[in-house]
């Protein structure tokens, strides 16, 4: 595919990219504008506004990005500001999602999915407000992606994000209630539940804490000992991929998860090198050292100092 010469000055191409508008290389002056959706979920009114904006200011086409933003296609350069104003006034929507900062948060449908263990919509909305919006002016060494998954099915690929959060239910068998029906053994997708000597037994090392055995047992013989969040660090996809590594603890409440995400951002801001992804920062510092820092309050105590850098 050939690339046209841009009729818009490079300085303006760079400026509007910071607003979420990327130059379409097939054209001399058309841009594709990213409308932020918070976590991939929008209202019918917001959807109608985006559709009308695409008709009035763009080509009439809308594409979904990998970060679940809605990208209005074919916007002439002179239509960028009118489009942004229309979105803001009609539905309070904004464009963005580019640059060396927190990118739009993504989440699976764990809130409504039969396998969901946490309220992914609520958690991702809080992360959006606290860090996509709250850290919107904080320049990081590179982009920073956060994903929330409702269960270990990993549909949203949390372990391929800079920080990934996955819902967890840790099971424990109450032997006195077990009737050795075997339903839990059949239900376990990991093959980690076996009926041994008339009682269910769970291989704790291989269990991924999906909670399906807990829900399946008709006798309430399997209970949740810990309901919480597993947090992955240092995942990424692209030219160089990396699978994130989980912390060795399950975070038990939402406040601690939000605090941990902030610590990750502060660590990246303080120790990341220019144009270095978080995965490289973690590898360079060492996972054990990073984990130690994140599980302490050192970074939060230095927050003002770090953000001033």
Buried (B, 14 or more C-beta within 10 A) or exposed (E): EEEEEBEBEEEBBEEBBEBBBBBBEEBEBBBBBBBBBBBBBBEEEBBEBBBBBBEEBBBEEBEEBEBBBBBBBBBBBEBBEBBBEBBEEBBEBBBBBBBBBBBBBBBBBBBEBEBBBBBBBBBBBBBBEBBBBBBEEBEBBBBBBBBBBBBBBBBBBBBBBBBBBBBBBBBBBBEEBBBBBEBBBEBBEBEBBBBEEEBBBBEEEEBBBBBBBBBBBEEEBBBBEBBBBBBBBBBBEEEEEBBBBBBEBBBEEBEBBBBBBBBBBBBBBBBBEEEBBBBBBBBEBEBEEBBEBBBEEEBEEEBEEBBEE
